[in-house]
């Protein structure tokens, strides 16, 4: 009996100890849960803040590229502030942002460059539990102007037509052009239409008129009633005489072609060949057709269209690498058309950049008589200046930066005029 009583006392003590341990564990967990929430949630806050920092850096870069063109301090600040989407993401009022430390400060440097520092508080969702209501974000950008060109030097797209829907942005269109300006000359109603499911990121989307339709999507730095830049190449490109003989003509079959400069008349490439254009001036007379799966290489090349019915037409799945000559009569010109004939100018025609699975274009494309349709995808950033009558952007991924090389009549590229300093 004595043994049994001792055994029961031992069991009771063990059970009491277990209950005490269980209670202690519950207390510990109750204390740890808020800490675990703060740690896990704080990681979410920090990751999102880092994403916001990238967005603010892009906005500040565009702001400084625009502001460095101004000379007066107040105009520099005014221009820079117009490029910063201060309230689009934070959900805070301007007074709340100022109270939390928001600021944009510009400083002129001895070398003529302009530095901007943007401080923007990012409101937290989880760290506010420990009274950390904002994560401070700070980004810096410096731009320098090295020439005397106007802000229009950063123009990447010029839509000259004064008609309704001079620019149509359809669902699925993605334009990454944070250092580029788009100039839409239309004052019609609507000057442009943008549909949902599209993202257009530019340094400035400048529209001469005030009427537009935006059904959704993301469009950065829209300016209406804007002082649009004129066609920078009008009357400055020498039009060549067109020889009567053709270097290529008709339907051609084979896996590879190497084309000499000259006139190509109504040429069709059967199959899916690799077509290399040798450096020089290639005059496309009539329609040149490239079938799906073809590859085009055209380094140091200028394409000329002697009328609005001439074009290069791809049927999809095209790989296209082309760059303009660096020197000579057509330095910087990748594509251009006849504009000295009033009758030709009156017959605007469609030009389709069609179905490219990957392209790299460098140079000026001066096609003011064309209603351009862009369906292509870029593998790397195209450095180009595109002048058209109207533009339709369909489902495509388009990376674009200002052309930075030589141009006709002393029109240099944007990169030689203003650039970011890292």
C-alpha positions in Angstrom: 0.0 0.0 0.0 2.8 2.3 0.9 4.3 1.6 -2.5 1.0 2.4 -4.3 0.5 5.7 -2.5 4.1 6.7 -3.5 3.4 5.7 -7.1 0.1 7.7 -7.3 1.9 10.8 -5.8 4.6 10.4 -8.5 2.0 10.2 -11.3 0.1 13.2 -10.0 3.3 15.3 -9.8 4.1 14.3 -13.4 0.6 15.2 -14.6 0.8 18.5 -12.7 4.2 19.2 -14.3 2.8 18.4 -17.7 -0.1 20.8 -17.1 2.3 23.5 -16.0 4.5 22.9 -19.1 1.4 23.0 -21.3 0.3 26.3 -19.8 3.7 27.8 -20.1 3.8 26.8 -23.8 0.5 28.4 -24.4 1.8 31.6 -22.8 5.0 31.5 -24.9 3.0 31.0 -28.1 0.6 33.9 -27.2 3.7 36.1 -26.8 5.4 34.8 -30.0 2.4 35.1 -32.4 2.4 38.9 -32.7 6.2 38.8 -33.1 5.9 36.2 -35.9 3.2 38.3 -37.6 5.5 41.3 -37.5 8.5 39.4 -38.9 6.5 37.8 -41.7 4.4 40.8 -42.5 7.4 43.1 -42.2 9.1 41.1 -44.9 6.1 41.6 -47.2 6.2 45.4 -46.4 9.9 45.5 -47.3 9.6 43.6 -50.5 6.7 45.8 -51.7 8.7 48.9 -50.7 11.6 47.7 -52.8 9.3 47.4 -55.8 8.1 50.9 -55.2 11.7 52.1 -55.1 12.2 50.7 -58.6 9.1 52.5 -59.8 10.2 55.8 -58.2 13.6 55.5 -59.7 12.1 55.1 -63.2 9.9 58.2 -62.6 12.8 60.2 -61.3 15.1 59.2 -64.3 12.4 60.4 -66.7 11.9 63.6 -64.7 15.6 64.5 -64.7 15.9 63.9 -68.5 13.1 66.4 -69.0 14.1 68.9 -66.3 17.7 69.3 -67.5 16.5 71.0 -70.7 15.2 73.9 -68.6 17.5 76.7 -67.4 15.5 78.4 -64.7 15.5 76.7 -61.3 11.7 77.0 -60.8 11.0 75.6 -64.2 13.3 72.7 -63.6 11.5 71.9 -60.4 8.1 72.4 -62.0 9.0 70.1 -64.9 10.5 67.4 -62.6 7.4 67.4 -60.3 5.1 66.9 -63.3 6.9 63.6 -64.0 6.6 62.2 -60.5 3.4 60.3 -59.9 3.4 61.2 -56.2 0.1 59.9 -55.2 -0.6 57.0 -57.5 0.6 54.2 -55.3 0.8 55.5 -51.7 -2.8 56.2 -51.0 -1.8 59.2 -48.9 -2.7 62.8 -49.4 0.0 65.4 -50.2 -0.3 66.8 -46.7 0.3 63.3 -45.3 3.2 62.7 -47.6 4.8 66.0 -46.7 4.3 65.3 -43.0 5.9 61.8 -43.4 9.0 63.3 -45.2 8.2 63.4 -48.9 10.4 65.8 -50.8 11.9 66.4 -54.3 15.2 68.4 -54.3 17.2 69.4 -57.3 20.8 70.5 -57.3 22.8 72.0 -60.2 26.3 70.6 -60.5 29.5 72.3 -61.6 29.7 70.2 -64.8 26.2 71.4 -65.8 24.4 68.3 -64.8 21.3 68.3 -62.7 20.8 65.9 -59.7 17.4 65.1 -58.3 16.8 63.4 -55.0 13.3 62.0 -54.3 12.3 61.0 -50.8 8.9 59.2 -50.6 7.4 57.4 -47.6 5.9 54.0 -48.2 3.0 53.2 -45.8 3.3 49.8 -44.1 0.6 47.2 -43.5 2.2 45.0 -40.9 5.0 47.0 -39.4 2.5 49.6 -38.2 1.8 47.1 -35.4 5.1 48.2 -33.8 4.4 51.9 -34.7 6.6 51.8 -37.9 4.0 53.4 -40.1 6.2 54.2 -43.1 9.4 52.9 -44.8 11.4 55.8 -46.1 12.4 55.5 -49.7 15.1 57.6 -51.3 16.3 57.6 -54.9 18.7 59.8 -56.8 19.2 60.5 -60.5 21.6 62.8 -62.4 21.1 64.0 -66.0 23.4 66.1 -68.2 22.7 68.1 -71.4 25.7 68.0 -73.8 24.3 69.8 -76.8 21.9 72.6 -77.8 19.0 70.4 -79.1 15.5 71.0 -77.9 13.5 68.6 -75.6 12.0 67.2 -78.8 15.4 65.4 -79.3 14.1 62.7 -77.0 11.2 62.1 -79.3 10.8 58.4 -80.3 7.4 58.5 -81.9 5.7 61.3 -84.0 2.1 60.7 -85.2 1.6 63.7 -87.6 -2.0 63.0 -88.8 -4.7 65.4 -87.6 -7.5 62.9 -87.6 -9.6 61.0 -85.1 -7.8 58.1 -83.5 -4.4 59.2 -84.7 -3.1 56.7 -82.1 -5.0 53.6 -81.1 -3.6 51.5 -78.3 -5.3 48.1 -78.2 -5.4 45.5 -75.4 -2.2 43.7 -74.9 0.0 46.5 -76.2 3.1 47.0 -73.9 5.5 49.9 -74.7 8.5 50.2 -72.4 9.9 53.7 -73.4 10.7 55.5 -70.1 13.2 57.8 -71.8 11.1 58.5 -74.9 8.6 61.2 -75.8 5.5 60.5 -78.0 4.1 63.4 -79.9 0.5 63.2 -81.2 -0.4 66.1 -83.5 -4.1 65.4 -83.7 -6.6 67.9 -82.3 -9.6 65.8 -83.5 -12.0 64.1 -81.2 -10.7 61.8 -79.9 -7.1 62.4 -80.7 -6.2 58.9 -79.3 -7.9 55.9 -77.8 -6.4 53.6 -75.2 -8.1 50.3 -74.3 -7.8 48.2 -71.1 -5.1 45.6 -70.7 -2.3 47.8 -72.1 0.7 49.5 -70.5 2.4 52.5 -72.1 5.3 53.9 -70.2 7.0 57.1 -71.6 8.8 60.2 -70.4 6.0 62.2 -72.0 2.9 61.3 -74.0 2.3 64.8 -75.6 -1.1 65.3 -77.3 -1.8 68.6 -79.2 -5.6 68.2 -78.6 -7.5 67.7 -75.4 -10.0 65.0 -76.4 -9.2 61.4 -75.8 -10.7 58.1 -74.7 -9.0 56.0 -72.1 -10.9 52.7 -71.3 -8.3 51.4 -68.9 -4.7 50.4 -68.9 -1.6 52.3 -67.7 -0.4 55.4 -69.5 2.4 57.4 -67.8 3.0 61.2 -68.2 0.1 62.1 -70.4 0.1 65.8 -71.4 -2.9 67.2 -73.3 -3.0 70.7 -75.0 0.7 70.0 -75.3 3.2 71.9 -77.5 4.1 69.0 -79.7 7.4 68.7 -81.5 7.4 69.1 -85.3 8.7 66.4 -87.7 12.4 66.8 -87.1 13.4 65.3 -90.5 11.0 67.0 -92.9 12.8 68.2 -96.0 16.2 67.1 -94.7 16.6 63.6 -96.3 17.9 63.5 -99.9 15.7 61.5 -102.2 17.6 59.3 -104.6 17.0 58.7 -108.3 15.5 55.3 -108.8 17.3 53.1 -111.4 15.2 51.4 -114.1 16.9 48.0 -113.6 16.2 45.7 -110.7 18.8 43.7 -108.8 16.1 41.3 -107.5 12.6 40.6 -108.9 9.8 38.1 -108.6 9.5 34.9 -106.6 12.8 33.6 -105.3 13.5 30.2 -103.7 16.3 29.1 -101.5 17.5 29.0 -97.9 19.9 32.0 -97.9 20.2 35.2 -99.9 22.7 38.0 -99.9 21.3 41.1 -101.6 23.4 43.9 -103.1 22.3 47.6 -102.8 20.0 48.6 -105.6 16.3 48.2 -106.6 14.3 45.2 -105.5 11.1 45.0 -107.5 8.0 43.1 -106.2 10.2 40.4 -104.6 8.8 37.4 -102.7 11.0 35.0 -100.8 9.6 31.5 -100.7 10.1 29.3 -97.7 11.7 30.7 -94.6 15.1 31.9 -95.7 17.8 34.0 -94.1 18.0 37.3 -96.1 21.1 39.5 -95.7 21.0 43.0 -97.1 24.6 44.2 -97.7 25.4 47.8 -96.5 24.1 50.6 -98.6 20.9 51.9 -100.1 18.2 49.4 -100.9 15.2 50.7 -102.8 12.1 48.6 -102.3 9.8 49.1 -105.3 6.5 47.4 -104.9 6.0 44.9 -102.1 8.7 42.7 -100.7 7.2 39.7 -99.0 9.0 37.6 -96.3 7.3 34.5 -95.2 6.8 33.3 -91.6 10.0 32.0 -90.0 12.3 34.2 -92.1 15.4 35.9 -90.7 16.5 39.4 -91.9 19.9 40.9 -91.3 20.5 44.5 -92.5 23.5 46.2 -90.9 24.5 49.6 -92.2 21.5 49.7 -94.5 18.9 52.3 -95.6 15.6 51.2 -97.1 13.9 53.7 -99.4 10.3 53.5 -100.7 9.7 55.5 -103.9 5.9 55.5 -103.4 3.3 54.8 -100.7 2.5 51.4 -102.2 6.0 50.1 -101.7 6.9 48.2 -98.5 8.5 45.3 -96.8 5.7 42.9 -95.6 6.4 40.0 -93.2 3.8 37.3 -92.8 4.7 36.6 -89.1 7.4 34.8 -87.1 10.1 37.1 -88.4 13.5 37.8 -86.9 14.7 41.2 -87.9 18.0 42.9 -87.1 18.7 46.2 -88.8 20.8 49.3 -88.3 21.3 52.5 -90.2 24.6 53.6 -91.7 26.8 55.7 -89.4 28.2 57.9 -92.2 27.3 59.1 -95.7 24.3 60.7 -97.3 21.9 58.5 -95.3 23.6 58.4 -92.0 21.1 57.5 -89.3 18.3 56.7 -91.8 17.0 53.1 -91.6 13.8 53.6 -93.6 12.3 56.6 -95.5 9.9 57.3 -98.3 9.3 59.8 -101.0 7.7 63.0 -99.7 8.5 65.5 -102.4 5.5 64.5 -104.5 2.2 66.0 -103.3 0.1 63.4 -105.1 2.1 60.7 -103.3 1.6 62.4 -100.0 -2.1 62.6 -100.5 -2.4 58.8 -100.7 -1.8 57.6 -97.1 -1.3 53.8 -96.9 -1.0 51.2 -94.2 2.5 49.9 -93.2 2.5 46.8 -90.9 5.4 45.9 -88.6 4.0 42.4 -88.5 4.4 39.4 -86.3 8.1 39.7 -85.4 9.2 37.1 -82.8 12.3 39.3 -82.1 13.8 42.4 -83.6 16.5 44.9 -83.1 16.2 48.2 -85.0 18.5 51.2 -84.8 17.9 54.4 -86.7 15.3 56.8 -88.1 12.2 55.6 -89.7 10.7 58.5 -91.6 7.3 57.3 -93.0 4.9 60.3 -92.6 2.6 58.9 -95.3 2.0 55.6 -93.5 -0.7 54.5 -91.1 1.6 52.2 -89.1 0.4 49.1 -87.4 2.8 47.6 -84.8 2.5 43.9 -83.9 6.1 43.1 -83.2 8.2 42.0 -80.2 11.7 43.2 -79.4 14.4 41.1 -77.9 16.4 44.2 -76.9 15.7 47.9 -76.7 15.2 49.5 -80.2 16.9 52.8 -80.5 14.8 54.6 -83.1 12.9 57.7 -84.1 9.6 56.8 -85.8 7.6 59.4 -87.9 4.3 58.2 -89.2 0.8 59.6 -90.1 -1.1 57.4 -87.6 -0.2 54.5 -85.3 -2.0 51.4 -84.1 -0.3 49.4 -81.3 -1.7 45.9 -81.1 -0.7 43.0 -78.8 3.1 43.4 -78.7 6.0 43.9 -76.4 7.9 46.9 -77.6 11.1 48.2 -75.9 12.1 51.6 -77.2 14.8 54.3 -76.5 15.7 57.5 -78.3 17.9 57.1 -81.3 21.4 58.3 -80.3 23.3 58.5 -83.6 23.9 61.0 -86.4 20.9 62.2 -88.4 20.2 64.1 -91.6 20.7 67.8 -91.9 22.6 68.0 -88.5 19.7 66.4 -86.6 21.6 64.4 -84.0 20.1 61.8 -81.7 18.8 62.2 -78.3 21.6 60.3 -76.6 24.2 62.8 -77.8 22.1 65.7 -76.3 20.9 64.5 -72.9 21.7 61.4 -70.9 21.7 60.0 -67.4 24.9 60.1 -65.4 25.5 57.1 -63.2 
